[in-house]
Amino acid sequence: PPLHTLLNLDEIEAVAKTQVSKKCWAYYFSAGDDLISKYYNGSVFKSILLRPRVFVDCTSASTATTLLGHKLGTPLYVSPAAMARLAHPDGEAGIARGISRFGAMQLVSNNASQTPEQIVANASPDAVFGWQLYVQTTRSKSEAMLARINKLPNFKSIILTLDAPVPGKREHDEKSNLDSQIIVDSASNAKDDAEKKPGGGGVGQQLFWGTAADLTWDTTLPWLAKHTKLPIVLKGVQTHEDAYLAAKYARKYPGTVKAIILSNHGGRALDTAPPAVHTLLEIRKYCPEVFDSIEVWIDGGIRRGTDVVKALCLGAKAVGVGRAALWGLGAGGWKGVDRTFEILQGEIETCMKLLGVKEVSELGPRFINTRMVERD
Ligand code: FNR
């Protein structure tokens, strides 16, 4: 069906499923164990209700915002996700093209299926990218990668993923094995072929082969600061305790940590880990001062503009989509990504107008009711 007839993200995912290979579908769809965290990521937004105000001029609403000091058209961004070329030859560069007219930020995976140079080759000078890092056991490989990123002016941050030192047990992925050149290309951003995991375990296991599991606050942050001046974003924070520590270490090592991403990796790491919304609520309750010192971004389960607005009301500065961008790509290459963002952006604007809000900065807890998620 023509892309403009697809009206929501579920419809785009359904079309993508018919277009992509079985392997691609299994890899993107998969999550840890019983997919409980993946399920809650989506369902938690259904239990947060909106509190619209009326008799307010809402002729127009702007989604413009600022992230890490960069002016952007929207708080919506693309989460780092491996192997976009599995869905469509346009790959990660196609995602960049698809989001370009919305002024959205794109975070590129350590295991992207195109090189960072290829991905930014046709980007406009004001397009904002971040590079996601899985620190490799052979540190020199990550250092070489950082040196490449430091030379590409469109890359404005390093996203250090912490929630998956090992991949979760993803049974959909494991059941559907694949020996593909795309895996080799993806891993080549960080590794060489000699380091590939020998056979089996699904794409996740293959890609994680060589990832370091020995990262700590006091060893990794100074090491990273030695190899890049870019702001660091810690991805995969899942408790208020770690959010508090992130703010603390941001002070201890100035010029390093500027933001955290509350995320359970789309449910793909530890199953029954909390959805980002729970962590956001914990931070509000136990250490709200975190919001004053570092930016808090979230991802996981975003299907509707109202989901994005609810996260912003709870204090998130930016909201990421992982699978949604990949399904857009699968449904129609870069144009499918464009349609996906057109739908989400339209829904965000409609939501803001119906709430009686003109600017992102006006959004706050007074526009939502979280009673159903805070019962206990
Ligand atoms: C991911 N994610 C991810 N995260 C990361 O830091 N590095 C990576 O390489 C990947 N790879 C990856 C592949 C695929 C296929 C998916 C679906 C996800 C996690 C991603 O950044 C994000 O946290 C989740 O995708 C957000 O949840 P939704 O939007 O997919 O529900």
Boltz pocket constraint, residues with backbone or C-beta under 6 A from the ligand:
constraints:
  - pocket:
      binder: B
      contacts: [[A, 27], [A, 28], [A, 29], [A, 30], [A, 41], [A, 79], [A, 80], [A, 81], [A, 82], [A, 109], [A, 110], [A, 111], [A, 132], [A, 161], [A, 235], [A, 263], [A, 264], [A, 265], [A, 266], [A, 267], [A, 268], [A, 299], [A, 300], [A, 301], [A, 302], [A, 320], [A, 321], [A, 322], [A, 323], [A, 324], [A, 326]]
      max_distance: 6.0
